[in-house]
């Protein structure tokens, strides 16, 4: 009586698995697992009452949700001292993105050095200490835009406003000029819009990798600082 050949299931799995599925299974999440299955997020900035009533700004704080009425899945806070916020010649932005346990998952910070002819930039680290690229701001003759680069400098995406007169809507295009994401400033109500600098955003990134989603989220923070707070980097 012949014995059946025993082949462990995990060996059969790797022999017959579609390579594309295998690559997908190995895709990095950078610690931002909550973004894996999302096509968009909402970014809500907390109203800074010190700015409203006293004229001095506190560190910006955000909550990030998967939808308008959902609970926060991530939090973000600016990590700068009073002097650099109020009296520094140029804005030294640092944003820490964390989960509910206050574990840092991503850091967006102003690059220490940049070429003056190319415009300022912020570095993106996910997780902290692992630089995945940067976002650079460009002034244009018609309208300003931003560019997203990988660590070696290769251009990945351009972030372009829909109009030269408004800075509330941005489309994100790849190197083939295909739209791969969008960033919209959302109306936050009369009081917040009239008396504070706190802004809300919707970031869309359908069918994107977690790395790309991290880039787009970092870009939303940068857009808030440059276009809506008028910060000089």
C-alpha positions, 0 to 999 in steps of 0.5 A: 500500500503506497503512502501519500506524499505529504507536502506542507500547506505553506509550501503549496501556498508559495508554489501556487500563489500568484506573484502579484498576491505575494508582493501585495502580502509583503507590502509595507504598512510603515506602522500605519495599518489603519490606512491600508483599506481606506480610500480617503480620510478627514483631517480636523484641526482643533480651534486655537482659542489662544490665537482667537482671543490673544493673538498668539498661536499654540501648537496645531492639533489635528484628529484624523478620521475615516469619515465625517462622523467617525471616531479618530483613527490617528492624531497629529500635533505640532511639536515646536516651542513658542519662540520658533512659532512666534518669532522665528524668521522662518517657520520651523514646522514639525508635525507628529502623527500618532495613534490613540496610545500616543505612539509616534507613527510618522513625523513631518518636519522642515528640512534642515537644508534646502536649495533656495532656488528650488523652494523649501521642503519638509521631510517625511519619516514613517515610522520616525527615523525612516525617511521615505521622501520629502514634499517641496514647495514651488512658486510659479509664475501662474500658481504655486504647487508642490512636488513629492519626491522619494529619498533619492530625489526622483519625482513621484507626484505633483500637487497642483491647485485647481485654480490660480485664484483659490487654494482650497482644492488640489489634485495630485498627479503622477509622472504621467499626469494621471490624477491619483489623489485629491486634497480639499479644504472643507467648510468648517462652520462660520465661527471657525472660518471667521475667527480662527485659522483652524482648517478641515481637509479631505484627503483622497488616495484611492488604490494607493500604497500606504507609503503614498497615503502617508505622503498625501497626508503629510502634504495636507499638513504642509498645505495648511501651513503654507496656503492657509496660515501664510507661513514662511519656510 
